[in-house]
Amino acid sequence: MKRTFLGFVLLTVAFACAKVPLTNRKQILLVPNDQMLQLSATEYKSFLDTSQVINSTADAQMVNRVGDRIRRAVESYMNQNGYAQRLEGFNWEYHLVQDRQVNAWCMPGGKIVVYSGILPYTQNEAGLATVLGHEVSHAVAEHGNERMSEGLVANGLLQAGQVVTGIATANKTPQVQALFQQAIGTGGPLAYQFFGALPHSRRQESEADHLGLIFMAMAGYDPNEAISFWSRMAKASAGRAPAEFFSDHPSDERRIADLQKLLPDAMKYYKR
């Protein structure tokens, strides 16, 4: 038992050497990248197969256009800053789906979905670039792997050998699938959620905001538009948003204040 635990600790330390681009925060990434990409591709296909995907409209073309500009900016930034390995195996896709939810997301591997319900709030390409820059940042910062790694440990599903033999192969169970879905969304035991997952998620959200500003600037979109977008979101959610302590996102007020502080740095990357 001691030897198994020691092996797990050593493997954890070995995988914990990763750092988030830009912020240099240390991460625990226990799931091999190829397996995260495999899980992502499977979940993405399943989602698209059961959703109303919008093709060949002006809005769908805009999603593809903005997505591709953000992709090129991400690749440029990561290559210039020594993080190119984080994009290995990425197979970028951008899809607009018919859904009233005000939402968008990017799975590991660059698998992007934009819900039609968010377009009235993005209003223009720069607003959409704000959203996609943020969501893509979660993927390149490997926040999903980080959350899933923590979930595997917290739920006792990870043993030392599984890091090597393959989590996706060794644990083809509903639990692992559920953890992956939570890792790219929300979930978890209540106590862990409030005192562990939610504060950590808010930190990840702030990292994604920072990286997202830089990515949209490098893609040729004015970072000031991010303030406009989040101001519209704040106005729309006035009186309905939960207290920040009970949310996995920063409050609108904090997010806007933090973005304003980050603008001077992002403007250095702005290519008109």
Secondary structure as the mmCIF struct_conf table of DSSP 4:
data_model
#
loop_
_struct_conf.conf_type_id
_struct_conf.id
_struct_conf.beg_label_comp_id
_struct_conf.beg_label_asym_id
_struct_conf.beg_label_seq_id
_struct_conf.end_label_comp_id
_struct_conf.end_label_asym_id
_struct_conf.end_label_seq_id
HELX_RH_AL_P HELX_RH_AL_P1 LYS A 2 PHE A 15
TURN_TY1_P TURN_TY1_P1 ALA A 16 CYS A 17
STRN STRN1 LYS A 19 LYS A 19
TURN_TY1_P TURN_TY1_P2 PRO A 21 THR A 23
STRN STRN2 LYS A 26 LYS A 26
BEND BEND1 VAL A 31 VAL A 31
HELX_RH_AL_P HELX_RH_AL_P2 ASN A 33 ASP A 49
TURN_TY1_P TURN_TY1_P3 THR A 50 THR A 50
BEND BEND2 SER A 51 SER A 51
STRN STRN3 VAL A 53 ILE A 54
BEND BEND3 SER A 56 THR A 57
HELX_RH_AL_P HELX_RH_AL_P3 ALA A 58 GLN A 80
TURN_TY1_P TURN_TY1_P4 ASN A 81 GLY A 82
HELX_RH_3T_P HELX_RH_3T_P1 ALA A 84 LEU A 87
TURN_TY1_P TURN_TY1_P5 GLU A 88 GLY A 89
STRN STRN4 GLU A 93 VAL A 97
BEND BEND4 GLN A 101 GLN A 101
STRN STRN5 ALA A 104 MET A 107
TURN_TY1_P TURN_TY1_P6 PRO A 108 GLY A 110
STRN STRN6 LYS A 111 TYR A 115
HELX_RH_3T_P HELX_RH_3T_P2 SER A 116 ILE A 118
HELX_RH_AL_P HELX_RH_AL_P4 LEU A 119 THR A 122
BEND BEND5 ASN A 124 ASN A 124
HELX_RH_AL_P HELX_RH_AL_P5 GLU A 125 VAL A 140
TURN_TY1_P TURN_TY1_P7 ALA A 141 GLU A 142
HELX_RH_AL_P HELX_RH_AL_P6 HIS A 143 ALA A 154
TURN_TY1_P TURN_TY1_P8 ASN A 155 GLY A 156
TURN_TY1_P TURN_TY1_P9 ALA A 160 GLY A 161
HELX_RH_AL_P HELX_RH_AL_P7 GLN A 162 THR A 165
HELX_RH_AL_P HELX_RH_AL_P8 ILE A 167 ALA A 170
TURN_TY1_P TURN_TY1_P10 ASN A 171 ASN A 171
BEND BEND6 THR A 173 THR A 173
HELX_RH_AL_P HELX_RH_AL_P9 PRO A 174 ALA A 183
TURN_TY1_P TURN_TY1_P11 ILE A 184 ILE A 184
BEND BEND7 GLY A 185 GLY A 185
HELX_RH_AL_P HELX_RH_AL_P10 LEU A 190 TYR A 192
HELX_RH_PI_P HELX_RH_PI_P1 GLN A 193 ALA A 197
HELX_RH_AL_P HELX_RH_AL_P11 LEU A 198 MET A 218
TURN_TY1_P TURN_TY1_P12 ALA A 219 GLY A 220
TURN_TY1_P TURN_TY1_P13 PRO A 223 PRO A 223
HELX_RH_AL_P HELX_RH_AL_P12 ASN A 224 ALA A 236
TURN_TY1_P TURN_TY1_P14 SER A 237 ARG A 240
BEND BEND8 ALA A 241 ALA A 241
HELX_LH_PP_P HELX_LH_PP_P1 PRO A 242 ALA A 243
HELX_RH_3T_P HELX_RH_3T_P3 GLU A 244 PHE A 246
BEND BEND9 ASP A 248 HIS A 249
HELX_RH_AL_P HELX_RH_AL_P13 ASP A 252 MET A 267
TURN_TY1_P TURN_TY1_P15 LYS A 268 TYR A 269
#
